[in-house]
């Protein structure tokens, strides 16, 4: 069986030059390329395509790093990524970071070491704020749901500030003044939604009450415990606003256990239209995010980037929808 070494000897070039020709790499002089091709034909050389792909090509695997697959937002996003990747003959390698920056760095390094085709990533704010230090120049990447700083990468998200503003304003315009709010502490998403919430209060001549605003881990148990504390205040809130689906699940459980009637005694609104929000009584007013579309768009952008690494980066902002139900006493 003819080897690369024999082809190199026949053509009078190095084995590295033969490898560059096999990989269709640039920077091989035309006359050398022709000599290598002629030697391959004379020796009836047949490259080992499997070995070649392992040496010179990206894999057919897309890396996906999410903060918590238990969050219905990321469940839907992940399904979309897998669907689009599968349709293109690619597989998805999923990692949960648990909003832990150290795990995020570890997974990024592992994925780069495994030579994945590209990465879709939803980073913590610690990583987002220093993201440029982690970017590998030749690693295709798309950031979802959150913003990063000082890094030229594709981004798919919604307008979190505007969406939170609309949700808070909905409560305010229907008479609620003492509004408690829970925001995820680990992400830029939580900070942006806090900004929109506070801006809505200011625009309606209301002052944010630090006693009613909490930054917590975006998990069900944190939503539950924080809401119990809010309900135990001597002057309890008139409404609860949560900034993601897991916090909403915990908060709603606390409201149910308290025996307070929704919306007669306390209103409740949240981000994320999870399976239960439209089924409970009363159904919950939500900001509905285009979760599947986020995952689909991110994967399509990543595939474009893999095919054309030099194209300009893009930021795509998808539209959210305010779905008004009965949990704040009004229905439209």
Buried (B, 14 or more C-beta within 10 A) or exposed (E): EBEBEBBBBBBEBEBEBBBBBBEEEEEBEEEBBEBBBEBBEEBEBEBEEEEBEEEEEBBEBBBBBBBBBBBBBBBBBBBBBBBBBEEEEBEBBBBBBBBBBEBBBEBBEEBBEEEBBBBBBBBBBBBBBBBEEBBEEEBBBBBBBBBBEEBEBBBBBBBBBBBBBBBBBBBBEBEBEBBBBBBBBBBBBBBBBBBBBBBBBEEEEBEBBEEBBBBBBBBBBBBBBBBBEBBEEEEBBBBBBBBBBBBBBBBBBBBEEBEBEBBEEBBBBBBBBBEBBEEBEBBBBBBBBBBBBBBBBBBBBBBBBBEEEEEEEBEBEBEBBBBBBBBBBBEE
